Amino acid sequence: MSLKTICIVEDTEDLLENLTAFLSLEGFRVMACSSATEALEKLSVEMPDMIITDLWMPGMDGYAFIDRVKATPGWGTIPIMVFTAAPLKPDERVMLESKTHGIVVKPVAMESFLETIKAFFNKLN
């Protein structure tokens, strides 16, 4: 598998740092973003192979961020995975599943999270 770039959008600083370090050690290139606004700015410069986003964030939440990415020409095909501790109502889950490529619920073991990401990329190959 060639080097894949993952954009992580997570407002909890420690978690963002830990995910960035972990995925970097596993051979991924990481675009770390502490807000949806920062992610949109970085996306305007570089297209990642995948976006992993939290839902509960100050300012623009993950739902609005996903909608913005999907509505922006050239970005709609970027695979998005939701990484959240938010308790999802059935209708929210259905809506997210229709717009994203997966939902991972926090907390999750890093190895399990890594396997989910690798399995996603393996399906594309």
Backbone as ProteinMPNN parsed JSONL, in Angstrom:
{"seq_chain_A": "MSLKTICIVEDTEDLLENLTAFLSLEGFRVMACSSATEALEKLSVEMPDMIITDLWMPGMDGYAFIDRVKATPGWGTIPIMVFTAAPLKPDERVMLESKTHGIVVKPVAMESFLETIKAFFNKLN", "coords_chain_A": {"N_chain_A": [[0.855, -1.174, 0.0], [0.624, 2.159, -0.919], [1.897, 5.271, 0.44], [-0.512, 6.779, 2.352], [-2.552, 9.649, 2.841], [-4.113, 11.037, 5.605], [-6.598, 13.123, 6.795], [-7.193, 14.37, 9.885], [-9.727, 15.503, 11.934], [-10.157, 16.868, 14.873], [-11.018, 18.188, 17.95], [-10.075, 17.809, 20.532], [-7.131, 18.25, 21.984], [-5.072, 16.492, 23.06], [-5.943, 13.973, 22.153], [-5.893, 14.382, 19.383], [-3.124, 14.767, 19.012], [-2.189, 12.239, 19.874], [-3.449, 10.47, 18.047], [-2.329, 11.411, 15.666], [0.42, 10.889, 16.082], [0.35, 8.072, 16.42], [-0.784, 7.121, 13.956], [1.085, 8.129, 12.179], [3.367, 6.677, 12.906], [2.49, 4.262, 12.006], [2.772, 4.474, 9.333], [1.247, 6.287, 7.886], [0.583, 9.468, 6.383], [-0.231, 12.374, 8.054], [-2.622, 14.921, 8.239], [-3.156, 17.059, 10.584], [-5.846, 18.556, 12.206], [-7.327, 20.927, 14.278], [-9.837, 21.957, 14.199], [-12.905, 22.237, 12.297], [-12.875, 24.368, 10.574], [-10.114, 24.866, 10.236], [-9.498, 22.491, 8.932], [-10.936, 22.78, 6.515], [-9.487, 24.879, 5.382], [-6.982, 23.602, 4.99], [-7.766, 21.57, 3.248], [-8.287, 23.012, 0.978], [-5.826, 23.334, -0.062], [-4.581, 20.859, -0.21], [-5.473, 17.523, -1.105], [-6.561, 14.908, 0.854], [-6.36, 11.285, 1.261], [-8.287, 10.295, 2.833], [-10.697, 11.449, 5.215], [-10.993, 11.815, 8.659], [-13.27, 12.553, 11.04], [-14.391, 14.2, 13.997], [-17.582, 14.689, 15.627], [-18.733, 16.392, 17.584], [-17.757, 19.503, 17.949], [-16.485, 22.759, 18.689], [-17.663, 25.819, 17.17], [-17.902, 25.142, 13.844], [-19.627, 22.173, 13.593], [-19.171, 18.567, 13.242], [-21.186, 17.546, 11.561], [-21.962, 19.745, 9.939], [-19.488, 20.22, 8.786], [-19.042, 17.843, 7.296], [-21.161, 18.105, 5.452], [-20.304, 20.436, 4.127], [-17.891, 19.604, 2.965], [-18.851, 17.596, 1.237], [-20.389, 19.161, -0.47], [-18.603, 20.763, -1.812], [-17.081, 21.365, -4.877], [-15.009, 18.883, -6.297], [-14.229, 17.844, -3.875], [-16.113, 16.074, -2.995], [-15.717, 13.361, -3.38], [-13.905, 12.51, -1.535], [-13.262, 10.103, 0.846], [-14.972, 9.846, 3.94], [-14.705, 9.264, 7.379], [-16.402, 8.919, 10.404], [-15.524, 9.72, 13.696], [-16.405, 9.409, 16.805], [-17.716, 10.221, 20.08], [-20.233, 10.782, 20.478], [-23.556, 10.011, 21.356], [-25.505, 8.439, 19.064], [-28.631, 8.957, 17.555], [-31.001, 6.75, 16.001], [-31.893, 7.866, 13.479], [-29.922, 9.788, 13.013], [-27.678, 8.163, 12.753], [-28.335, 6.718, 10.412], [-28.412, 8.842, 8.563], [-25.728, 9.727, 8.692], [-24.413, 7.397, 7.856], [-25.201, 7.362, 5.223], [-23.757, 9.416, 4.128], [-21.11, 9.038, 4.726], [-18.17, 6.89, 5.071], [-18.07, 5.194, 7.176], [-18.458, 4.685, 10.737], [-16.852, 5.176, 13.713], [-16.883, 4.493, 17.077], [-15.924, 6.258, 19.925], [-14.753, 5.411, 23.191], [-12.048, 3.666, 21.571], [-9.929, 0.902, 21.011], [-6.642, 1.517, 19.926], [-5.425, -0.285, 18.119], [-7.64, -1.593, 17.035], [-8.896, 0.559, 15.803], [-6.946, 1.208, 13.915], [-7.026, -1.141, 12.35], [-9.57, -0.864, 11.236], [-9.196, 1.369, 9.579], [-7.155, 0.401, 7.852], [-8.554, -1.74, 6.684], [-10.486, -0.347, 5.274], [-8.924, 1.018, 3.326], [-7.851, -1.23, 2.037], [-10.117, -2.284, 0.812], [-10.449, -0.478, -1.22], [-8.4, -1.038, -2.952]], "CA_chain_A": [[0.0, 0.0, 0.0], [1.423, 3.379, -0.975], [1.69, 6.191, 1.55], [-1.834, 7.404, 2.315], [-2.694, 10.839, 3.663], [-5.366, 11.092, 6.346], [-6.892, 14.384, 7.468], [-7.917, 14.116, 11.122], [-10.347, 16.708, 12.468], [-10.434, 16.514, 16.277], [-10.761, 19.371, 18.775], [-9.407, 17.448, 21.782], [-5.716, 18.354, 21.607], [-4.319, 15.273, 23.387], [-6.37, 12.899, 21.257], [-5.368, 14.703, 18.06], [-1.683, 14.476, 19.041], [-1.994, 10.789, 19.975], [-3.834, 9.864, 16.768], [-1.328, 11.812, 14.683], [1.649, 10.127, 16.342], [0.094, 6.654, 16.185], [-0.954, 6.846, 12.525], [2.377, 8.417, 11.534], [4.219, 5.513, 13.164], [1.96, 3.143, 11.216], [3.073, 4.694, 7.928], [0.35, 7.224, 7.231], [0.888, 10.889, 6.468], [-1.393, 12.921, 8.746], [-2.934, 16.348, 8.264], [-3.848, 17.223, 11.863], [-6.639, 19.786, 12.252], [-8.023, 21.036, 15.563], [-11.194, 22.46, 13.97], [-13.408, 22.043, 10.942], [-12.421, 25.519, 9.787], [-8.725, 24.597, 9.867], [-9.515, 21.405, 7.945], [-11.362, 23.333, 5.228], [-8.349, 25.629, 4.851], [-5.977, 22.653, 4.509], [-8.319, 20.854, 2.096], [-8.209, 23.879, -0.193], [-4.446, 23.26, -0.536], [-4.185, 19.464, -0.435], [-6.526, 16.518, -0.992], [-6.14, 13.672, 1.512], [-6.99, 10.047, 0.796], [-9.394, 10.036, 3.748], [-10.922, 12.384, 6.314], [-11.582, 11.25, 9.875], [-13.75, 13.72, 11.77], [-15.233, 14.186, 15.186], [-18.855, 15.373, 15.384], [-18.919, 17.476, 18.549], [-16.638, 20.447, 17.945], [-16.958, 24.147, 18.742], [-17.71, 26.451, 15.855], [-18.562, 24.25, 12.894], [-19.592, 20.784, 14.071], [-18.848, 17.571, 12.23], [-22.276, 17.413, 10.593], [-21.827, 20.855, 8.986], [-18.228, 20.002, 8.074], [-19.284, 16.79, 6.297], [-21.989, 18.685, 4.393], [-19.485, 21.401, 3.374], [-16.967, 18.826, 2.127], [-19.62, 16.926, 0.18], [-20.939, 20.154, -1.394], [-17.531, 21.506, -2.475], [-16.619, 20.678, -6.086], [-13.699, 18.247, -6.204], [-14.026, 17.224, -2.564], [-17.2, 15.151, -2.688], [-15.315, 11.954, -3.46], [-12.983, 12.163, -0.45], [-13.934, 9.261, 1.835], [-15.037, 10.414, 5.288], [-15.043, 8.368, 8.477], [-16.76, 9.639, 11.623], [-14.872, 9.206, 14.908], [-17.172, 10.202, 17.754], [-18.255, 9.69, 21.331], [-21.625, 11.244, 20.499], [-24.578, 8.965, 21.234], [-26.244, 8.715, 17.837], [-30.004, 8.467, 17.415], [-31.078, 5.936, 14.781], [-31.978, 8.673, 12.255], [-28.607, 10.406, 12.817], [-26.793, 7.11, 12.259], [-28.711, 6.45, 9.019], [-27.979, 9.988, 7.772], [-24.266, 9.692, 8.618], [-24.012, 6.246, 7.039], [-25.45, 7.678, 3.806], [-22.805, 10.448, 3.688], [-19.743, 8.707, 5.109], [-17.71, 5.528, 4.801], [-17.984, 4.439, 8.411], [-18.564, 5.372, 12.022], [-16.097, 4.527, 14.777], [-17.312, 5.081, 18.336], [-14.914, 6.407, 20.982], [-13.341, 5.074, 23.039], [-11.748, 2.464, 20.8], [-8.512, 0.528, 21.089], [-5.92, 2.02, 18.754], [-5.229, -1.372, 17.153], [-8.919, -1.801, 16.362], [-9.066, 1.734, 14.952], [-6.005, 1.023, 12.806], [-7.544, -2.203, 11.486], [-10.701, -0.3, 10.501], [-8.625, 2.226, 8.525], [-6.494, -0.458, 6.868], [-9.578, -2.496, 5.963], [-11.084, 0.585, 4.327], [-8.012, 1.205, 2.192], [-7.731, -2.497, 1.324], [-11.301, -2.425, -0.028], [-10.295, 0.383, -2.395], [-7.372, -1.585, -3.858]], "C_chain_A": [[0.897, 1.232, 0.0], [1.063, 4.291, 0.198], [0.353, 6.91, 1.373], [-1.851, 8.597, 3.262], [-4.08, 10.856, 4.286], [-5.468, 12.456, 7.008], [-7.726, 14.057, 8.702], [-8.418, 15.451, 11.667], [-10.847, 16.364, 13.874], [-10.059, 17.7, 17.16], [-10.111, 19.065, 20.123], [-7.917, 17.293, 21.482], [-4.925, 17.079, 21.876], [-4.666, 14.135, 22.438], [-5.841, 13.136, 19.846], [-3.875, 14.383, 17.983], [-1.427, 12.977, 19.061], [-2.342, 10.084, 18.663], [-2.804, 10.167, 15.687], [-0.052, 10.998, 14.848], [1.462, 8.654, 15.987], [0.012, 6.346, 14.689], [0.323, 7.138, 11.746], [3.325, 7.241, 11.705], [3.779, 4.297, 12.344], [2.115, 3.376, 9.713], [2.125, 5.602, 7.172], [0.912, 8.639, 7.351], [-0.364, 11.537, 7.034], [-1.449, 14.433, 8.611], [-3.767, 16.553, 9.526], [-4.539, 18.574, 11.907], [-7.437, 19.828, 13.551], [-9.424, 21.624, 15.426], [-11.602, 22.176, 12.525], [-12.947, 23.177, 10.033], [-10.979, 25.324, 9.325], [-8.661, 23.508, 8.791], [-9.926, 21.925, 6.572], [-10.236, 24.125, 4.575], [-7.294, 24.688, 4.268], [-6.466, 21.884, 3.282], [-8.241, 21.702, 0.831], [-6.816, 23.852, -0.821], [-4.067, 21.833, -0.944], [-5.356, 18.513, -0.211], [-5.99, 15.273, -0.292], [-6.818, 12.461, 0.874], [-8.202, 9.693, 1.639], [-9.476, 11.169, 4.757], [-11.529, 11.596, 7.46], [-11.982, 12.434, 10.734], [-14.581, 13.38, 12.991], [-16.554, 14.856, 14.806], [-19.024, 16.582, 16.298], [-17.681, 18.346, 18.585], [-17.216, 21.85, 18.041], [-16.893, 24.779, 17.353], [-18.516, 25.576, 14.917], [-18.469, 22.817, 13.403], [-19.33, 19.835, 12.904], [-19.922, 17.39, 11.172], [-22.159, 18.49, 9.508], [-20.556, 20.692, 8.152], [-18.404, 18.96, 6.966], [-20.1, 17.351, 5.137], [-21.181, 19.64, 3.517], [-18.528, 20.652, 2.441], [-17.722, 18.202, 0.955], [-20.125, 17.908, -0.875], [-19.868, 20.91, -2.185], [-17.044, 20.733, -3.701], [-15.189, 20.147, -5.922], [-13.442, 17.54, -4.888], [-15.03, 16.109, -2.268], [-16.82, 13.683, -2.707], [-14.329, 11.552, -2.36], [-13.741, 11.305, 0.563], [-13.852, 9.902, 3.221], [-15.432, 9.322, 6.267], [-15.334, 9.233, 9.702], [-16.118, 8.93, 12.806], [-15.454, 10.007, 16.063], [-17.533, 9.451, 19.025], [-19.731, 10.059, 21.451], [-22.579, 10.06, 20.429], [-25.478, 9.313, 20.046], [-27.645, 8.12, 17.892], [-30.061, 7.673, 16.117], [-31.127, 6.761, 13.493], [-30.658, 9.392, 11.966], [-27.632, 9.39, 12.234], [-27.073, 6.822, 10.782], [-28.22, 7.58, 8.113], [-26.462, 9.974, 7.61], [-23.782, 8.545, 7.737], [-24.224, 6.519, 5.556], [-24.422, 8.662, 3.256], [-21.351, 10.078, 3.93], [-19.422, 7.256, 4.792], [-17.52, 4.717, 6.075], [-18.083, 5.321, 9.635], [-17.801, 4.545, 13.04], [-16.454, 5.255, 16.069], [-16.168, 5.08, 19.339], [-15.526, 5.929, 22.288], [-13.18, 3.773, 22.258], [-10.261, 2.173, 20.974], [-7.828, 0.97, 19.802], [-5.716, 0.934, 17.699], [-6.505, -1.64, 16.359], [-9.201, -0.656, 15.383], [-8.189, 1.611, 13.711], [-6.519, -0.035, 11.83], [-8.72, -1.716, 10.65], [-10.204, 0.544, 9.333], [-7.963, 1.38, 7.443], [-7.503, -1.244, 6.037], [-10.259, -1.606, 4.92], [-10.202, 0.743, 3.093], [-7.833, -0.075, 1.392], [-8.92, -2.743, 0.402], [-11.178, -1.601, -1.302], [-9.319, -0.198, -3.414], [-7.873, -2.767, -4.638]], "O_chain_A": [[1.815, 1.343, 0.813], [0.045, 4.094, 0.861], [0.125, 7.57, 0.36], [-1.249, 8.567, 4.335], [-5.089, 10.71, 3.597], [-4.546, 12.895, 7.695], [-8.832, 13.529, 8.586], [-7.651, 16.398, 11.839], [-11.84, 15.654, 14.034], [-8.921, 18.167, 17.127], [-9.641, 19.984, 20.794], [-7.495, 16.343, 20.823], [-4.18, 16.626, 21.008], [-3.782, 13.416, 21.973], [-5.391, 12.2, 19.186], [-3.414, 13.796, 17.004], [-0.549, 12.488, 18.35], [-1.609, 9.199, 18.22], [-2.447, 9.297, 14.893], [0.493, 10.479, 13.874], [2.316, 8.056, 15.331], [0.663, 5.418, 14.209], [0.612, 6.464, 10.757], [4.01, 6.849, 10.76], [4.583, 3.42, 12.029], [1.645, 2.571, 8.909], [2.189, 5.682, 5.946], [1.625, 8.959, 8.302], [-1.462, 11.276, 6.542], [-0.462, 15.132, 8.838], [-4.96, 16.25, 9.534], [-3.915, 19.61, 11.679], [-8.141, 18.874, 13.884], [-10.129, 21.776, 16.424], [-10.766, 21.912, 11.66], [-12.662, 22.958, 8.855], [-10.654, 25.584, 8.167], [-7.867, 23.597, 7.855], [-9.325, 21.547, 5.566], [-10.046, 24.055, 3.361], [-6.77, 24.939, 3.182], [-5.682, 21.581, 2.383], [-8.14, 21.162, -0.27], [-6.632, 24.285, -1.958], [-3.324, 21.63, -1.905], [-6.127, 18.666, 0.736], [-5.059, 14.642, -0.792], [-7.728, 12.598, 0.056], [-9.045, 8.895, 1.227], [-8.465, 11.774, 5.113], [-12.456, 10.81, 7.268], [-11.131, 13.236, 11.119], [-15.353, 12.422, 13.012], [-16.635, 15.519, 13.772], [-19.41, 17.661, 15.849], [-16.67, 17.974, 19.181], [-18.309, 22.11, 17.537], [-16.155, 24.321, 16.481], [-19.688, 25.301, 15.173], [-17.373, 22.301, 13.622], [-19.277, 20.244, 11.745], [-19.612, 17.112, 10.014], [-22.245, 18.196, 8.316], [-20.548, 20.988, 6.958], [-17.968, 19.17, 5.835], [-19.778, 17.107, 3.974], [-21.352, 19.655, 2.298], [-18.372, 21.018, 1.276], [-17.273, 18.278, -0.188], [-20.276, 17.542, -2.041], [-20.195, 21.625, -3.132], [-16.639, 19.576, -3.582], [-14.29, 20.858, -5.473], [-12.529, 16.719, -4.795], [-14.802, 15.291, -1.376], [-17.513, 12.85, -2.122], [-13.956, 10.383, -2.263], [-14.767, 11.741, 1.086], [-12.812, 10.426, 3.622], [-16.365, 8.556, 6.024], [-14.591, 10.17, 9.996], [-16.16, 7.704, 12.911], [-15.056, 11.15, 16.288], [-17.64, 8.224, 19.042], [-20.394, 9.687, 22.42], [-22.444, 9.202, 19.558], [-26.129, 10.357, 20.034], [-27.83, 6.95, 18.226], [-29.248, 7.901, 15.222], [-30.476, 6.401, 12.512], [-30.308, 9.589, 10.803], [-26.854, 9.71, 11.335], [-26.139, 6.696, 9.989], [-27.682, 7.329, 7.035], [-25.959, 10.187, 6.506], [-22.844, 8.712, 6.958], [-23.508, 5.971, 4.717], [-24.231, 8.736, 2.042], [-20.451, 10.729, 3.399], [-20.267, 6.498, 4.316], [-16.878, 3.667, 6.053], [-17.832, 6.525, 9.587], [-18.068, 3.356, 13.212], [-16.344, 6.478, 16.153], [-15.527, 4.056, 19.578], [-16.74, 6.043, 22.462], [-14.05, 2.902, 22.278], [-9.443, 3.088, 21.071], [-8.381, 0.812, 18.714], [-5.825, 1.21, 16.505], [-6.454, -1.886, 15.153], [-9.685, -0.881, 14.274], [-8.635, 1.876, 12.595], [-6.453, 0.157, 10.616], [-8.86, -2.102, 9.49], [-10.729, 0.445, 8.224], [-8.181, 1.611, 6.253], [-7.331, -1.397, 4.828], [-10.571, -2.058, 3.819], [-10.67, 0.62, 1.961], [-7.676, -0.011, 0.172], [-8.766, -3.337, -0.666], [-11.728, -1.967, -2.34], [-9.401, 0.113, -4.603], [-7.132, -3.337, -5.439]]}, "name": "protein", "num_of_chains": 1, "seq": "MSLKTICIVEDTEDLLENLTAFLSLEGFRVMACSSATEALEKLSVEMPDMIITDLWMPGMDGYAFIDRVKATPGWGTIPIMVFTAAPLKPDERVMLESKTHGIVVKPVAMESFLETIKAFFNKLN"}
